[in-house]
Amino acid sequence: MNKFLIYILFSSSILFSNENSQTYLVLNEFDLPSLDVNKTLTDNFDYLDLQFDDSRLNSHEKSDNSNGYIFSNMIIVKELGLLYNVNFVLHNKIFQNKERIILESQLYNTRSGGLIKQRETDLINYFNGQINEICLWIGELTGGIKNDWKNSRNSLLFPSENEIIYKKTPLKSALRSFLVPGWGHLYSNKKIQGLIWFGSELSFGILCYLSFRNYQNSRNAYIANLDLYNNSNDEKEVANYRSLAEDEWAKHKMNSELAIFFAKVIGVGWLTNTIHAWLIGPRPKYKIYRKWRP
């Protein structure tokens, strides 16, 4: 009975160890091909069975799907598992967007072919940041994160929020736009929006001025024709001056309404421009690292 129990436990331990063996096929997509990522990962994770085959990332397997998944067909994942004799397929894609690094990664199970875990990371670029983020990601998956990797990333983080000096703030952006429409947007590096706000307020200001000037001209012409109408005894002149006075009165009324309308638009636009400048104003990032879908 004891021998049979020992045999069962021994067999179960073998099956369990095989079941949980960490064998990975790693597929890497980088916009900097000069990085020797595969060698770095092999050196850092010598306790894992890692295989690499970037040739699998051919034209029809590139991660350009709308959902970001490189393998939309689970059969392909299963076939890769049989072909390379691995338990998992790990796809990593890193590309640089100006001063930031974007990491998109998916981990697939070759037995089921399904997606186990995925990660989207958006962070400020730093020295060896691409390789360091891959190591942190794989280390998190396998439970082997080194402190050096954490320290490398944390070197860019402020230890305390009080130590952050905010050179630009939303309030400063709003105050600038309150003084000159669009100035706060330029201050926040929103040049196109700033030019649109300034141009629109300037255009309505010109229209308001022209309407007010036409209003004054029509008003003066109306008063002049009204005086001529009152001081004339000739029937034809009276009829003519009356017609002219009525026309100028209509123009005077229309231009008055237009001037008031454009003045209201300018006021509402000025206030909206100030609020919008505050909303899109520069806000400091307390952390350079942000998880989107852990």
Secondary structure, 3 states (H helix, E strand, C coil): CHHHHHHHHHHHHHHHHHHCCCEEEEEEEECCCCCCHHHHHHHHCCCCEEEECHHHCCCCCCCCCCCCCCCCCHHHHHHHHHHHCCCEEEEEEEEEECCEEEEEEEEEECCCCCEEEEEEEEEECCCCHHHHHHHHHHHHHHCCCCHHHHHHHHCCCCCCHHHCCCCCCHHHHHHHHHHCCCHHHHHCCCHHHHHHHHHHHHHHHHHHHHHHHHHHHHHHHHHHHHHHHHHCCCHHHHHHHHHHHHHHHHHHHHHHHHHHHHHHHHHHHHHHHHHHHHHCCCCCCCCCEEECCC
